[in-house]
Amino acid sequence: MAGKKGHRSWGRIRRLPSKRYQASYVGPDLLRHGAPSTFTTKMDAEAWLQAERRSMELGSWVAPILRMAEKKAKTVTLGRVRPDLD
């Protein structure tokens, strides 16, 4: 729907009843990917979409859900530092 007034050329932003914004896009894997959280402002949602598109252009894109899983896997818990606490 690019070219129509009020429509984005890439990605989707919608305002929720809570007045927050939800952003999503169709990735190179042809699946729709949503932001890991909602945004207070439309500008923040647009910035997230822009960062996602930029990572695709640079060839460093990883699906948001996989990035979250990687981040969680790298988190060191107290149990790992002190095995006696497990």
C-alpha positions, 0 to 999 in steps of 0.5 A: 500500500505504499504511495497512499496517504497515511500508509507506510511503505514498510512495516505496520504500526497500530495504536492499541486501545491502551494508547500505546503503539505496536509495530510489526513487519514481514521479515526476509523469512516471509513471517510477520515479526512483532516488536518485543514490547509496545511503544509509548510514542509512534516515533519510537515504533517507527525507530524500531522498524527503521532499525530492523530494516537497517539490520536487514540491509546490512545483512545482520538481521536475526528474528526478534524472537531469536535475539531475545532467546540468545540474550536470555541464554547469555544471562548469568544467573546466581545459580550458575555463579554459585552452584551451591544455591541450585 
